[in-house]
């Protein structure tokens, strides 16, 4: 049985694709994720001040 060059290439590329499919799936599963969600903080990291009604009504330092 004689095989033509085109038939050989078609079979060879099919075999390569069949062998590469699980490797591509495994790579997609093990690759680092593009979007990472942050863990919510447990407490506010800055200094806390008591809420004073007079201070709340006053404009801030950077108010135009």
Secondary structure, 3 states (H helix, E strand, C coil): CCCCHHHHHHHHHHHHHHHHHHHHHHHHHHCCCCCCCCCCCCCCCCCCCCCCHHHHHCCCCCCC
